Amino acid sequence: MAVRLQHIAIPRPPDTDAAARAFYGDLLGLQEIAAPTTLQSLGVIWYRLGAECELHLFVEEPMGQDHSGRHFCLAVDDVEALRLHLIEAGVTVASDVPIPARPRYFVRDPFGNLIELTTIEH
């Protein structure tokens, strides 16, 4: 049986549509896609991640700052250019233990979700 990642679902507080779209759409450049009509009343925002994967942002009341290492990773063509773009926009960028052929860093979205950003060098 073949297994693949289909989507990632992460929380965001109520009334944060604009902040979600500014971060994921404007800063990270993800393509927003329409959520199924049956879910639209729930306030979900969906983005395309590559050809077959999606990012789902669902509404949930905050439960305090998450300090765990839980995260998802986005591979981009030019991680350094994106790092500079995020810093210019005021996003805090944190380095971590280097991985050979995978320059990387971490950011938090406006809702505290941890995201690793990398480029896979071949």
N, C-alpha and C positions, 0 to 999 in steps of 0.2 A: 504494500500500500504506500503510495506517495503522499507525503505530508508537506504542506507549505503554509506559510503565514498568510492569512487573509486580511486581518485588520488588527489594529491596536486601539483600545478604548481607554481614554483618560478623562478625569474629571475637570470641571471648571465651575466656578461659583455662578449662581444665577446673575442675570443681567450683565454678562461679560461678552456678549456677541462681538462688539466692536474691538475689544482688546484681543480676543481670539483671532479675529480676522486680520488685525494689524500685525500680530506676531507671526502666525502661521502662513497667512496669505501674502502680506506685504514684505515682512522681513525674511522669512524662509523661502518665499516664492512657491508655496505649494498651491496646487490647483484645487479650488473648492468644487465639490460635486454635490448634487442634490441628494439629500437623504430620502429614503422611501417616504411616500406621502403618509403612510401609517405611523411614522415616527416624528414627523415634522412638528406636531403639537408638543413634543417633549423638549424642543429647543436644541436638538442635536445639530452639530455642524460636522460635516464630513469633508475629508481631503483625500485626494489621490496620492498614493506613495508608489511610484513606479507603475508598471503595467498591470499588476494584479493585487496590489495591497492598498489598504486604506487606513486612514487615521480618523477615529471617531471621537469627538469631544462631546461629552454628555454633561448635563447640569446636575450638580450635587452640592449641597451645603458644605462649606469647608469644615474639616475635622482637625485643624491644627496643622502646623508646618511639618512636612514630611522630611525627615533628615536621613532616610535610608538611602542605600545605593541603588534602589530600584530605578530603572531607566529603560528607555529604548534608544536605539542608535539609528541615525540617518546618514547614509553614505552620499556624499556630494562630489561633484567633479573637482572643485577647487576649495578645499576646506579653509585655506588661508584667506582667500578673498572673502568668504562668508564670515570668518572670524572678524576681519577688519570692518566689514559692513555692520555686524552686530555691535561691536564696540562703539562705532560711530553713532549708533542708535541708542546707546546707553545701556546695553545688555551686559551684565557681568559674565565674563568668560573665565573658566577655571581649567588649568592644565591638570593632567593626571600622569600616572606612570606611563612612559612611552611604550608603544608597541611597534616593533620593526615593520616598516612599510605601511604603517597605518597612523599617520599623524592625526591627532585627535584632541578634543577638548570637550568640556561640558558647559551647558547653560541651563538655566531654569526658565520655563515659560512664565507668563505673568501670573500663573496660578500655582507656582511652586513645583510643577512637574519637571523632573530631571531628564535632560536630553543629551546624549552623546552625539557629537558630529565628527565625521571622519572622512578621509579619502583613502580608498584602497589602491595602493600603488602596485603595479604589476611588474 
